[in-house]
Amino acid sequence: MSIEIYISETDPDLKKCDTFAIECSSPHRNYRSGGKTRRNMDQIRQDMFRGKVGEIAVKKHLEPIGLRDIELDFNNYGKGGWDNGDIQINDKIISVKSTAHYSRYLMIE
């Protein structure tokens, strides 16, 4: 099944994604857990931006079915700090994983 989500360039959450990615990219490692490839600051920022945009897409998908009060977490937890999940609905926590531009998948755990 394919779902297309449109996110406007003027969406306030999109601006928050950019700010989040810029602020949070510097304290992150230049490699992923278990990874061998080193990332420069621009690549880290792009990865962080892509992840948050994935969260916006899930939020936009859930809103029309009545789940409207979803607050995305734009907090900076610093190096080695992580959030508990990406989206909370009642007592359930959802983790959203976005893939690179050449992939076609968005994983929701």
C-alpha positions as MATLAB code, in Angstrom:
seq = 'MSIEIYISETDPDLKKCDTFAIECSSPHRNYRSGGKTRRNMDQIRQDMFRGKVGEIAVKKHLEPIGLRDIELDFNNYGKGGWDNGDIQINDKIISVKSTAHYSRYLMIE';
ca = [
       0.000    0.000    0.000;
       1.297    3.441   -0.887;
       0.328    6.595    0.984;
       1.363   10.080   -0.063;
       1.571   12.801    2.553;
       1.924   16.441    1.532;
       3.852   18.708    3.898;
       3.734   22.390    3.003;
       6.929   24.454    3.045;
       5.079   26.797    5.404;
       4.162   24.052    7.893;
       5.344   25.264   11.330;
       6.569   21.768   12.240;
       8.807   21.752    9.151;
      10.589   24.894   10.354;
      11.006   23.233   13.768;
      12.596   20.229   11.989;
      15.211   22.434   10.400;
      16.015   24.223   13.663;
      16.145   20.881   15.505;
      18.495   19.351   12.946;
      20.872   22.307   13.075;
      20.930   22.488   16.875;
      21.216   18.755   17.464;
      23.688   17.752   14.756;
      26.864   18.992   16.441;
      26.779   16.813   19.579;
      26.145   13.607   17.597;
      28.741   11.039   16.605;
      29.956   11.093   13.025;
      29.096    7.376   12.680;
      26.076    5.249   13.453;
      26.036    2.409   15.972;
      27.833   -0.494   14.331;
      28.543    1.637   11.265;
      31.854    2.122    9.532;
      30.989    5.081    7.335;
      31.862    8.483    8.808;
      29.355   11.308    8.338;
      30.162   14.997    8.083;
      28.037   17.611    9.878;
      25.851   18.226    6.841;
      25.081   14.492    6.528;
      24.230   14.279   10.244;
      21.938   17.308    9.914;
      20.240   15.769    6.857;
      19.697   12.481    8.719;
      18.167   14.303   11.688;
      15.981   16.461    9.440;
      14.766   13.391    7.512;
      13.867   11.646   10.764;
      11.758   14.534   12.001;
      10.038   14.922    8.620;
       9.100   11.233    8.888;
       7.473   11.978   12.228;
       5.521   14.867   10.679;
       4.319   12.522    7.909;
       3.021   10.013   10.454;
       1.346   12.800   12.431;
      -0.310   14.126    9.246;
      -1.505   10.613    8.414;
      -3.038   10.094   11.865;
      -4.804   13.466   12.159;
      -7.603   12.722    9.632;
      -8.579    9.577   11.532;
      -9.154   11.551   14.716;
      -5.752   11.527   16.428;
      -5.280   15.275   16.480;
      -3.370   16.277   19.605;
      -0.055   14.681   18.706;
       2.892   16.722   19.928;
       6.248   15.983   18.334;
       9.346   16.123   20.544;
      11.851   18.730   19.366;
      13.984   18.609   22.520;
      17.767   18.358   22.316;
      18.948   15.583   24.651;
      22.652   16.121   23.930;
      25.312   13.571   23.045;
      24.332   10.102   24.263;
      20.811   11.226   25.228;
      17.695    9.922   23.509;
      13.975   10.386   23.651;
      11.673    7.535   24.702;
       9.916    7.406   21.352;
       8.617    9.645   18.616;
       4.841    9.761   18.975;
       2.721    8.901   21.995;
      -0.921    7.951   21.591;
      -2.564    7.313   24.940;
      -0.226    4.827   26.645;
       1.414    3.606   23.422;
       4.750    4.966   22.224;
       5.542    4.781   18.515;
       9.039    4.954   17.034;
       9.288    6.278   13.483;
      12.294    5.503   11.266;
      12.839    7.278    7.956;
      15.159    5.989    5.239;
      17.405    7.793    2.794;
      16.127    9.616   -0.289;
      16.714    6.626   -2.567;
      14.524    4.317   -0.478;
      10.777    4.028   -0.371;
      10.092    3.029    3.212;
       8.983    4.527    6.472;
       9.144    2.090    9.381;
       6.838    2.420   12.357;
       7.496    0.279   15.422;
];
